């Protein structure tokens, strides 16, 4: 799947799962690790974890299993690496603190 199609699929799934404040960053010119970074928020650690679990399930269902998953235990910030698209699912407090959008823009 092309990176733009993967990005669109990920965003569609995040919207279905009710992730909040979804932002897409095109990082292809800035990094070789991925083409896109998608950042979103959950309302609680339980919501963050459920977003991550459901997204992983949907990716696997499309035969696109994630390369790596980090942060599932604490569920304040879960990173799902799907190759060309890296997804950060964060609590609003963690998102405010780390300000990934400013770092990558």
Jmol script that loads the backbone (N, CA, C; Angstrom):
load data "model"
ATOM      1  N   UNK A   1       0.845  -1.181   0.000  1.00  0.00           N
ATOM      2  CA  UNK A   1       0.000   0.000   0.000  1.00  0.00           C
ATOM      3  C   UNK A   1       0.884   1.236   0.000  1.00  0.00           C
ATOM      4  N   UNK A   2       0.564   2.200  -0.850  1.00  0.00           N
ATOM      5  CA  UNK A   2       1.334   3.441  -0.902  1.00  0.00           C
ATOM      6  C   UNK A   2       1.159   4.222   0.395  1.00  0.00           C
ATOM      7  N   UNK A   3       2.139   5.056   0.692  1.00  0.00           N
ATOM      8  CA  UNK A   3       2.122   5.776   1.962  1.00  0.00           C
ATOM      9  C   UNK A   3       0.901   6.688   2.097  1.00  0.00           C
ATOM     10  N   UNK A   4       0.457   7.314   1.005  1.00  0.00           N
ATOM     11  CA  UNK A   4      -0.719   8.187   1.104  1.00  0.00           C
ATOM     12  C   UNK A   4      -1.982   7.367   1.380  1.00  0.00           C
ATOM     13  N   UNK A   5      -2.096   6.204   0.773  1.00  0.00           N
ATOM     14  CA  UNK A   5      -3.250   5.334   1.023  1.00  0.00           C
ATOM     15  C   UNK A   5      -3.219   4.813   2.460  1.00  0.00           C
ATOM     16  N   UNK A   6      -2.034   4.462   2.946  1.00  0.00           N
ATOM     17  CA  UNK A   6      -1.890   4.004   4.324  1.00  0.00           C
ATOM     18  C   UNK A   6      -2.254   5.129   5.289  1.00  0.00           C
ATOM     19  N   UNK A   7      -1.768   6.324   5.006  1.00  0.00           N
ATOM     20  CA  UNK A   7      -2.097   7.490   5.836  1.00  0.00           C
ATOM     21  C   UNK A   7      -3.607   7.688   5.901  1.00  0.00           C
ATOM     22  N   UNK A   8      -4.262   7.651   4.741  1.00  0.00           N
ATOM     23  CA  UNK A   8      -5.715   7.848   4.689  1.00  0.00           C
ATOM     24  C   UNK A   8      -6.451   6.752   5.448  1.00  0.00           C
ATOM     25  N   UNK A   9      -5.988   5.506   5.329  1.00  0.00           N
ATOM     26  CA  UNK A   9      -6.597   4.396   6.044  1.00  0.00           C
ATOM     27  C   UNK A   9      -6.472   4.592   7.551  1.00  0.00           C
ATOM     28  N   UNK A  10      -5.284   4.977   7.996  1.00  0.00           N
ATOM     29  CA  UNK A  10      -5.044   5.199   9.428  1.00  0.00           C
ATOM     30  C   UNK A  10      -5.955   6.307   9.952  1.00  0.00           C
ATOM     31  N   UNK A  11      -6.026   7.411   9.251  1.00  0.00           N
ATOM     32  CA  UNK A  11      -6.870   8.536   9.690  1.00  0.00           C
ATOM     33  C   UNK A  11      -8.337   8.115   9.733  1.00  0.00           C
ATOM     34  N   UNK A  12      -8.769   7.377   8.731  1.00  0.00           N
ATOM     35  CA  UNK A  12     -10.149   6.892   8.705  1.00  0.00           C
ATOM     36  C   UNK A  12     -10.446   6.023   9.922  1.00  0.00           C
ATOM     37  N   UNK A  13      -9.522   5.141  10.261  1.00  0.00           N
ATOM     38  CA  UNK A  13      -9.706   4.275  11.430  1.00  0.00           C
ATOM     39  C   UNK A  13      -9.711   5.086  12.721  1.00  0.00           C
ATOM     40  N   UNK A  14      -8.822   6.060  12.830  1.00  0.00           N
ATOM     41  CA  UNK A  14      -8.782   6.906  14.029  1.00  0.00           C
ATOM     42  C   UNK A  14     -10.085   7.682  14.197  1.00  0.00           C
ATOM     43  N   UNK A  15     -10.638   8.161  13.102  1.00  0.00           N
ATOM     44  CA  UNK A  15     -11.915   8.873  13.166  1.00  0.00           C
ATOM     45  C   UNK A  15     -13.030   7.933  13.619  1.00  0.00           C
ATOM     46  N   UNK A  16     -13.026   6.697  13.118  1.00  0.00           N
ATOM     47  CA  UNK A  16     -14.026   5.697  13.516  1.00  0.00           C
ATOM     48  C   UNK A  16     -13.960   5.394  15.011  1.00  0.00           C
ATOM     49  N   UNK A  17     -12.753   5.372  15.552  1.00  0.00           N
ATOM     50  CA  UNK A  17     -12.526   5.025  16.955  1.00  0.00           C
ATOM     51  C   UNK A  17     -12.734   6.243  17.869  1.00  0.00           C
ATOM     52  N   UNK A  18     -13.035   7.366  17.289  1.00  0.00           N
ATOM     53  CA  UNK A  18     -13.291   8.605  18.043  1.00  0.00           C
ATOM     54  C   UNK A  18     -12.037   9.216  18.646  1.00  0.00           C
ATOM     55  N   UNK A  19     -10.902   9.064  17.973  1.00  0.00           N
ATOM     56  CA  UNK A  19      -9.690   9.768  18.392  1.00  0.00           C
ATOM     57  C   UNK A  19      -9.933  11.268  18.195  1.00  0.00           C
ATOM     58  N   UNK A  20      -9.309  12.073  19.010  1.00  0.00           N
ATOM     59  CA  UNK A  20      -9.533  13.512  18.967  1.00  0.00           C
ATOM     60  C   UNK A  20      -8.324  14.253  18.416  1.00  0.00           C
ATOM     61  N   UNK A  21      -8.602  15.415  17.850  1.00  0.00           N
ATOM     62  CA  UNK A  21      -7.564  16.349  17.394  1.00  0.00           C
ATOM     63  C   UNK A  21      -6.501  15.650  16.536  1.00  0.00           C
ATOM     64  N   UNK A  22      -6.940  15.020  15.467  1.00  0.00           N
ATOM     65  CA  UNK A  22      -6.043  14.276  14.577  1.00  0.00           C
ATOM     66  C   UNK A  22      -5.266  15.248  13.696  1.00  0.00           C
ATOM     67  N   UNK A  23      -3.955  15.148  13.727  1.00  0.00           N
ATOM     68  CA  UNK A  23      -3.074  15.981  12.902  1.00  0.00           C
ATOM     69  C   UNK A  23      -2.191  15.086  12.046  1.00  0.00           C
ATOM     70  N   UNK A  24      -2.016  15.492  10.797  1.00  0.00           N
ATOM     71  CA  UNK A  24      -1.149  14.761   9.868  1.00  0.00           C
ATOM     72  C   UNK A  24       0.044  15.644   9.544  1.00  0.00           C
ATOM     73  N   UNK A  25       1.235  15.116   9.741  1.00  0.00           N
ATOM     74  CA  UNK A  25       2.459  15.845   9.415  1.00  0.00           C
ATOM     75  C   UNK A  25       3.184  15.117   8.298  1.00  0.00           C
ATOM     76  N   UNK A  26       3.510  15.825   7.239  1.00  0.00           N
ATOM     77  CA  UNK A  26       4.290  15.269   6.139  1.00  0.00           C
ATOM     78  C   UNK A  26       5.760  15.453   6.504  1.00  0.00           C
ATOM     79  N   UNK A  27       6.426  14.350   6.839  1.00  0.00           N
ATOM     80  CA  UNK A  27       7.820  14.430   7.286  1.00  0.00           C
ATOM     81  C   UNK A  27       8.793  13.819   6.281  1.00  0.00           C
ATOM     82  N   UNK A  28       8.313  13.552   5.075  1.00  0.00           N
ATOM     83  CA  UNK A  28       9.149  12.902   4.061  1.00  0.00           C
ATOM     84  C   UNK A  28      10.410  13.702   3.749  1.00  0.00           C
ATOM     85  N   UNK A  29      10.312  15.011   3.756  1.00  0.00           N
ATOM     86  CA  UNK A  29      11.471  15.870   3.453  1.00  0.00           C
ATOM     87  C   UNK A  29      12.413  16.017   4.646  1.00  0.00           C
ATOM     88  N   UNK A  30      11.914  15.680   5.843  1.00  0.00           N
ATOM     89  CA  UNK A  30      12.689  15.910   7.061  1.00  0.00           C
ATOM     90  C   UNK A  30      13.322  14.651   7.635  1.00  0.00           C
ATOM     91  N   UNK A  31      12.836  13.494   7.209  1.00  0.00           N
ATOM     92  CA  UNK A  31      13.301  12.255   7.810  1.00  0.00           C
ATOM     93  C   UNK A  31      13.198  11.095   6.824  1.00  0.00           C
ATOM     94  N   UNK A  32      14.035  10.117   7.031  1.00  0.00           N
ATOM     95  CA  UNK A  32      13.977   8.905   6.213  1.00  0.00           C
ATOM     96  C   UNK A  32      13.228   7.780   6.914  1.00  0.00           C
ATOM     97  N   UNK A  33      12.785   8.002   8.148  1.00  0.00           N
ATOM     98  CA  UNK A  33      12.119   6.937   8.900  1.00  0.00           C
ATOM     99  C   UNK A  33      10.677   6.708   8.464  1.00  0.00           C
ATOM    100  N   UNK A  34      10.033   7.743   7.919  1.00  0.00           N
ATOM    101  CA  UNK A  34       8.630   7.624   7.505  1.00  0.00           C
ATOM    102  C   UNK A  34       8.282   8.790   6.591  1.00  0.00           C
ATOM    103  N   UNK A  35       7.149   8.656   5.912  1.00  0.00           N
ATOM    104  CA  UNK A  35       6.658   9.751   5.081  1.00  0.00           C
ATOM    105  C   UNK A  35       5.686  10.651   5.843  1.00  0.00           C
ATOM    106  N   UNK A  36       4.917  10.029   6.747  1.00  0.00           N
ATOM    107  CA  UNK A  36       3.903  10.779   7.490  1.00  0.00           C
ATOM    108  C   UNK A  36       3.940  10.420   8.964  1.00  0.00           C
ATOM    109  N   UNK A  37       3.564  11.392   9.775  1.00  0.00           N
ATOM    110  CA  UNK A  37       3.367  11.189  11.194  1.00  0.00           C
ATOM    111  C   UNK A  37       1.938  11.628  11.490  1.00  0.00           C
ATOM    112  N   UNK A  38       1.186  10.776  12.153  1.00  0.00           N
ATOM    113  CA  UNK A  38      -0.183  11.106  12.539  1.00  0.00           C
ATOM    114  C   UNK A  38      -0.210  11.174  14.058  1.00  0.00           C
ATOM    115  N   UNK A  39      -0.716  12.285  14.575  1.00  0.00           N
ATOM    116  CA  UNK A  39      -0.783  12.498  16.012  1.00  0.00           C
ATOM    117  C   UNK A  39      -2.246  12.701  16.383  1.00  0.00           C
ATOM    118  N   UNK A  40      -2.675  12.015  17.440  1.00  0.00           N
ATOM    119  CA  UNK A  40      -4.045  12.185  17.906  1.00  0.00           C
ATOM    120  C   UNK A  40      -4.083  12.039  19.422  1.00  0.00           C
ATOM    121  N   UNK A  41      -5.235  12.376  19.985  1.00  0.00           N
ATOM    122  CA  UNK A  41      -5.408  12.295  21.437  1.00  0.00           C
ATOM    123  C   UNK A  41      -6.564  11.375  21.785  1.00  0.00           C
ATOM    124  N   UNK A  42      -6.466  10.817  22.991  1.00  0.00           N
ATOM    125  CA  UNK A  42      -7.554  10.072  23.595  1.00  0.00           C
ATOM    126  C   UNK A  42      -7.978  10.803  24.857  1.00  0.00           C
ATOM    127  N   UNK A  43      -9.167  10.519  25.336  1.00  0.00           N
ATOM    128  CA  UNK A  43      -9.714  11.250  26.482  1.00  0.00           C
ATOM    129  C   UNK A  43      -9.204  10.729  27.825  1.00  0.00           C
ATOM    130  N   UNK A  44      -8.696   9.504  27.847  1.00  0.00           N
ATOM    131  CA  UNK A  44      -8.178   8.892  29.073  1.00  0.00           C
ATOM    132  C   UNK A  44      -7.157   7.826  28.674  1.00  0.00           C
ATOM    133  N   UNK A  45      -6.433   7.308  29.653  1.00  0.00           N
ATOM    134  CA  UNK A  45      -5.455   6.258  29.326  1.00  0.00           C
ATOM    135  C   UNK A  45      -6.166   5.024  28.774  1.00  0.00           C
ATOM    136  N   UNK A  46      -7.345   4.746  29.270  1.00  0.00           N
ATOM    137  CA  UNK A  46      -8.129   3.621  28.736  1.00  0.00           C
ATOM    138  C   UNK A  46      -8.496   3.872  27.274  1.00  0.00           C
ATOM    139  N   UNK A  47      -8.887   5.108  26.952  1.00  0.00           N
ATOM    140  CA  UNK A  47      -9.247   5.454  25.577  1.00  0.00           C
ATOM    141  C   UNK A  47      -8.021   5.380  24.668  1.00  0.00           C
ATOM    142  N   UNK A  48      -6.891   5.884  25.133  1.00  0.00           N
ATOM    143  CA  UNK A  48      -5.641   5.818  24.356  1.00  0.00           C
ATOM    144  C   UNK A  48      -5.315   4.364  24.028  1.00  0.00           C
ATOM    145  N   UNK A  49      -5.406   3.498  25.035  1.00  0.00           N
ATOM    146  CA  UNK A  49      -5.096   2.083  24.822  1.00  0.00           C
ATOM    147  C   UNK A  49      -6.089   1.433  23.861  1.00  0.00           C
ATOM    148  N   UNK A  50      -7.372   1.757  23.992  1.00  0.00           N
ATOM    149  CA  UNK A  50      -8.363   1.144  23.108  1.00  0.00           C
ATOM    150  C   UNK A  50      -8.210   1.634  21.665  1.00  0.00           C
ATOM    151  N   UNK A  51      -7.830   2.892  21.489  1.00  0.00           N
ATOM    152  CA  UNK A  51      -7.553   3.409  20.138  1.00  0.00           C
ATOM    153  C   UNK A  51      -6.405   2.605  19.521  1.00  0.00           C
ATOM    154  N   UNK A  52      -5.342   2.428  20.298  1.00  0.00           N
ATOM    155  CA  UNK A  52      -4.173   1.696  19.797  1.00  0.00           C
ATOM    156  C   UNK A  52      -4.532   0.254  19.458  1.00  0.00           C
ATOM    157  N   UNK A  53      -5.244  -0.411  20.340  1.00  0.00           N
ATOM    158  CA  UNK A  53      -5.612  -1.816  20.111  1.00  0.00           C
ATOM    159  C   UNK A  53      -6.465  -1.956  18.858  1.00  0.00           C
ATOM    160  N   UNK A  54      -7.452  -1.077  18.715  1.00  0.00           N
ATOM    161  CA  UNK A  54      -8.341  -1.162  17.556  1.00  0.00           C
ATOM    162  C   UNK A  54      -7.599  -0.836  16.256  1.00  0.00           C
ATOM    163  N   UNK A  55      -6.724   0.173  16.294  1.00  0.00           N
ATOM    164  CA  UNK A  55      -5.939   0.519  15.105  1.00  0.00           C
ATOM    165  C   UNK A  55      -5.038  -0.642  14.694  1.00  0.00           C
ATOM    166  N   UNK A  56      -4.381  -1.257  15.651  1.00  0.00           N
ATOM    167  CA  UNK A  56      -3.510  -2.402  15.366  1.00  0.00           C
ATOM    168  C   UNK A  56      -4.323  -3.545  14.756  1.00  0.00           C
ATOM    169  N   UNK A  57      -5.490  -3.800  15.313  1.00  0.00           N
ATOM    170  CA  UNK A  57      -6.369  -4.846  14.791  1.00  0.00           C
ATOM    171  C   UNK A  57      -6.753  -4.569  13.332  1.00  0.00           C
ATOM    172  N   UNK A  58      -7.106  -3.323  13.031  1.00  0.00           N
ATOM    173  CA  UNK A  58      -7.497  -2.954  11.664  1.00  0.00           C
ATOM    174  C   UNK A  58      -6.320  -3.052  10.696  1.00  0.00           C
ATOM    175  N   UNK A  59      -5.131  -2.640  11.139  1.00  0.00           N
ATOM    176  CA  UNK A  59      -3.938  -2.755  10.296  1.00  0.00           C
ATOM    177  C   UNK A  59      -3.639  -4.220   9.989  1.00  0.00           C
ATOM    178  N   UNK A  60      -3.717  -5.063  11.002  1.00  0.00           N
ATOM    179  CA  UNK A  60      -3.478  -6.494  10.793  1.00  0.00           C
ATOM    180  C   UNK A  60      -4.531  -7.084   9.858  1.00  0.00           C
ATOM    181  N   UNK A  61      -5.774  -6.609   9.972  1.00  0.00           N
ATOM    182  CA  UNK A  61      -6.845  -7.073   9.107  1.00  0.00           C
ATOM    183  C   UNK A  61      -6.605  -6.748   7.644  1.00  0.00           C
ATOM    184  N   UNK A  62      -5.865  -5.693   7.371  1.00  0.00           N
ATOM    185  CA  UNK A  62      -5.489  -5.306   6.007  1.00  0.00           C
ATOM    186  C   UNK A  62      -4.145  -5.909   5.605  1.00  0.00           C
ATOM    187  N   UNK A  63      -3.657  -6.847   6.415  1.00  0.00           N
ATOM    188  CA  UNK A  63      -2.365  -7.491   6.183  1.00  0.00           C
ATOM    189  C   UNK A  63      -1.215  -6.475   6.226  1.00  0.00           C
ATOM    190  N   UNK A  64      -1.334  -5.505   7.136  1.00  0.00           N
ATOM    191  CA  UNK A  64      -0.317  -4.478   7.342  1.00  0.00           C
ATOM    192  C   UNK A  64       0.078  -4.433   8.816  1.00  0.00           C
ATOM    193  N   UNK A  65       0.602  -5.528   9.358  1.00  0.00           N
ATOM    194  CA  UNK A  65       0.918  -5.523  10.790  1.00  0.00           C
ATOM    195  C   UNK A  65       1.969  -4.466  11.122  1.00  0.00           C
ATOM    196  N   UNK A  66       1.817  -3.790  12.245  1.00  0.00           N
ATOM    197  CA  UNK A  66       2.801  -2.770  12.640  1.00  0.00           C
ATOM    198  C   UNK A  66       4.197  -3.359  12.812  1.00  0.00           C
ATOM    199  N   UNK A  67       5.189  -2.545  12.498  1.00  0.00           N
ATOM    200  CA  UNK A  67       6.592  -2.932  12.678  1.00  0.00           C
ATOM    201  C   UNK A  67       6.942  -2.919  14.158  1.00  0.00           C
ATOM    202  N   UNK A  68       6.373  -1.953  14.879  1.00  0.00           N
ATOM    203  CA  UNK A  68       6.648  -1.828  16.303  1.00  0.00           C
ATOM    204  C   UNK A  68       5.533  -1.101  17.020  1.00  0.00           C
ATOM    205  N   UNK A  69       5.414  -1.403  18.311  1.00  0.00           N
ATOM    206  CA  UNK A  69       4.423  -0.762  19.167  1.00  0.00           C
ATOM    207  C   UNK A  69       5.114  -0.468  20.486  1.00  0.00           C
ATOM    208  N   UNK A  70       4.994   0.756  20.957  1.00  0.00           N
ATOM    209  CA  UNK A  70       5.622   1.151  22.220  1.00  0.00           C
ATOM    210  C   UNK A  70       4.613   1.885  23.091  1.00  0.00           C
ATOM    211  N   UNK A  71       4.692   1.679  24.403  1.00  0.00           N
ATOM    212  CA  UNK A  71       3.919   2.462  25.353  1.00  0.00           C
ATOM    213  C   UNK A  71       2.556   1.920  25.720  1.00  0.00           C
ATOM    214  N   UNK A  72       2.244   0.705  25.318  1.00  0.00           N
ATOM    215  CA  UNK A  72       0.917   0.156  25.616  1.00  0.00           C
ATOM    216  C   UNK A  72       0.672  -0.020  27.116  1.00  0.00           C
ATOM    217  N   UNK A  73       1.705  -0.288  27.878  1.00  0.00           N
ATOM    218  CA  UNK A  73       1.531  -0.546  29.305  1.00  0.00           C
ATOM    219  C   UNK A  73       1.014   0.679  30.062  1.00  0.00           C
ATOM    220  N   UNK A  74       1.666   1.814  29.885  1.00  0.00           N
ATOM    221  CA  UNK A  74       1.267   3.025  30.603  1.00  0.00           C
ATOM    222  C   UNK A  74       0.074   3.693  29.934  1.00  0.00           C
ATOM    223  N   UNK A  75      -0.010   3.614  28.635  1.00  0.00           N
ATOM    224  CA  UNK A  75      -1.112   4.172  27.833  1.00  0.00           C
ATOM    225  C   UNK A  75      -1.278   5.682  27.975  1.00  0.00           C
ATOM    226  N   UNK A  76      -0.189   6.376  28.255  1.00  0.00           N
ATOM    227  CA  UNK A  76      -0.206   7.832  28.209  1.00  0.00           C
ATOM    228  C   UNK A  76       0.196   8.303  26.815  1.00  0.00           C
ATOM    229  N   UNK A  77       1.024   7.487  26.170  1.00  0.00           N
ATOM    230  CA  UNK A  77       1.510   7.779  24.830  1.00  0.00           C
ATOM    231  C   UNK A  77       1.838   6.444  24.176  1.00  0.00           C
ATOM    232  N   UNK A  78       1.065   6.075  23.180  1.00  0.00           N
ATOM    233  CA  UNK A  78       1.312   4.827  22.460  1.00  0.00           C
ATOM    234  C   UNK A  78       1.776   5.177  21.055  1.00  0.00           C
ATOM    235  N   UNK A  79       2.890   4.586  20.653  1.00  0.00           N
ATOM    236  CA  UNK A  79       3.431   4.789  19.322  1.00  0.00           C
ATOM    237  C   UNK A  79       3.216   3.505  18.525  1.00  0.00           C
ATOM    238  N   UNK A  80       2.615   3.655  17.343  1.00  0.00           N
ATOM    239  CA  UNK A  80       2.415   2.526  16.439  1.00  0.00           C
ATOM    240  C   UNK A  80       3.182   2.843  15.158  1.00  0.00           C
ATOM    241  N   UNK A  81       4.198   2.027  14.878  1.00  0.00           N
ATOM    242  CA  UNK A  81       5.026   2.218  13.685  1.00  0.00           C
ATOM    243  C   UNK A  81       4.515   1.297  12.590  1.00  0.00           C
ATOM    244  N   UNK A  82       3.906   1.882  11.563  1.00  0.00           N
ATOM    245  CA  UNK A  82       3.400   1.071  10.453  1.00  0.00           C
ATOM    246  C   UNK A  82       4.234   1.281   9.190  1.00  0.00           C
ATOM    247  N   UNK A  83       5.492   1.616   9.393  1.00  0.00           N
ATOM    248  CA  UNK A  83       6.399   1.794   8.255  1.00  0.00           C
ATOM    249  C   UNK A  83       6.400   3.219   7.754  1.00  0.00           C
ATOM    250  N   UNK A  84       5.679   3.480   6.676  1.00  0.00           N
ATOM    251  CA  UNK A  84       5.654   4.823   6.092  1.00  0.00           C
ATOM    252  C   UNK A  84       4.831   5.817   6.900  1.00  0.00           C
ATOM    253  N   UNK A  85       4.045   5.308   7.851  1.00  0.00           N
ATOM    254  CA  UNK A  85       3.225   6.172   8.702  1.00  0.00           C
ATOM    255  C   UNK A  85       3.466   5.791  10.160  1.00  0.00           C
ATOM    256  N   UNK A  86       3.855   6.776  10.953  1.00  0.00           N
ATOM    257  CA  UNK A  86       4.052   6.571  12.385  1.00  0.00           C
ATOM    258  C   UNK A  86       2.907   7.274  13.099  1.00  0.00           C
ATOM    259  N   UNK A  87       2.250   6.540  14.000  1.00  0.00           N
ATOM    260  CA  UNK A  87       1.080   7.072  14.685  1.00  0.00           C
ATOM    261  C   UNK A  87       1.396   7.253  16.162  1.00  0.00           C
ATOM    262  N   UNK A  88       1.131   8.451  16.678  1.00  0.00           N
ATOM    263  CA  UNK A  88       1.285   8.767  18.095  1.00  0.00           C
ATOM    264  C   UNK A  88      -0.116   8.982  18.663  1.00  0.00           C
ATOM    265  N   UNK A  89      -0.481   8.184  19.642  1.00  0.00           N
ATOM    266  CA  UNK A  89      -1.771   8.310  20.315  1.00  0.00           C
ATOM    267  C   UNK A  89      -1.448   8.743  21.740  1.00  0.00           C
ATOM    268  N   UNK A  90      -1.894   9.947  22.112  1.00  0.00           N
ATOM    269  CA  UNK A  90      -1.417  10.536  23.352  1.00  0.00           C
ATOM    270  C   UNK A  90      -2.557  11.089  24.206  1.00  0.00           C
ATOM    271  N   UNK A  91      -2.305  11.135  25.512  1.00  0.00           N
ATOM    272  CA  UNK A  91      -3.178  11.903  26.387  1.00  0.00           C
ATOM    273  C   UNK A  91      -2.924  13.382  26.103  1.00  0.00           C
ATOM    274  N   UNK A  92      -3.921  14.234  26.242  1.00  0.00           N
ATOM    275  CA  UNK A  92      -3.714  15.667  25.977  1.00  0.00           C
ATOM    276  C   UNK A  92      -2.576  16.269  26.804  1.00  0.00           C
ATOM    277  N   UNK A  93      -2.400  15.834  28.054  1.00  0.00           N
ATOM    278  CA  UNK A  93      -1.318  16.390  28.880  1.00  0.00           C
ATOM    279  C   UNK A  93       0.052  16.020  28.316  1.00  0.00           C
ATOM    280  N   UNK A  94       0.201  14.788  27.872  1.00  0.00           N
ATOM    281  CA  UNK A  94       1.472  14.362  27.267  1.00  0.00           C
ATOM    282  C   UNK A  94       1.702  15.099  25.955  1.00  0.00           C
ATOM    283  N   UNK A  95       0.642  15.262  25.202  1.00  0.00           N
ATOM    284  CA  UNK A  95       0.751  15.952  23.909  1.00  0.00           C
ATOM    285  C   UNK A  95       1.154  17.405  24.099  1.00  0.00           C
ATOM    286  N   UNK A  96       0.574  18.067  25.101  1.00  0.00           N
ATOM    287  CA  UNK A  96       0.948  19.458  25.408  1.00  0.00           C
ATOM    288  C   UNK A  96       2.400  19.551  25.861  1.00  0.00           C
ATOM    289  N   UNK A  97       2.839  18.593  26.649  1.00  0.00           N
ATOM    290  CA  UNK A  97       4.187  18.617  27.188  1.00  0.00           C
ATOM    291  C   UNK A  97       5.246  18.412  26.105  1.00  0.00           C
ATOM    292  N   UNK A  98       5.062  17.410  25.250  1.00  0.00           N
ATOM    293  CA  UNK A  98       6.081  17.066  24.256  1.00  0.00           C
ATOM    294  C   UNK A  98       5.986  17.881  22.965  1.00  0.00           C
ATOM    295  N   UNK A  99       4.824  18.395  22.650  1.00  0.00           N
ATOM    296  CA  UNK A  99       4.611  19.277  21.493  1.00  0.00           C
ATOM    297  C   UNK A  99       5.277  18.748  20.215  1.00  0.00           C
ATOM    298  N   UNK A 100       4.930  17.539  19.836  1.00  0.00           N
ATOM    299  CA  UNK A 100       5.512  16.925  18.638  1.00  0.00           C
ATOM    300  C   UNK A 100       5.219  17.709  17.373  1.00  0.00           C
ATOM    301  N   UNK A 101       4.028  18.320  17.295  1.00  0.00           N
ATOM    302  CA  UNK A 101       3.699  19.099  16.104  1.00  0.00           C
ATOM    303  C   UNK A 101       4.701  20.222  15.889  1.00  0.00           C
ATOM    304  N   UNK A 102       5.075  20.930  16.940  1.00  0.00           N
ATOM    305  CA  UNK A 102       6.045  22.017  16.810  1.00  0.00           C
ATOM    306  C   UNK A 102       7.431  21.476  16.480  1.00  0.00           C
ATOM    307  N   UNK A 103       7.773  20.346  17.059  1.00  0.00           N
ATOM    308  CA  UNK A 103       9.083  19.738  16.836  1.00  0.00           C
ATOM    309  C   UNK A 103       9.275  19.347  15.371  1.00  0.00           C
ATOM    310  N   UNK A 104       8.236  18.837  14.722  1.00  0.00           N
ATOM    311  CA  UNK A 104       8.344  18.321  13.362  1.00  0.00           C
ATOM    312  C   UNK A 104       7.913  19.312  12.285  1.00  0.00           C
ATOM    313  N   UNK A 105       7.306  20.422  12.659  1.00  0.00           N
ATOM    314  CA  UNK A 105       6.866  21.390  11.622  1.00  0.00           C
ATOM    315  C   UNK A 105       8.004  22.265  11.165  1.00  0.00           C
TER     316      UNK A 105
END
end "model"
wireframe off; spacefill off
backbone 0.3
color backbone group
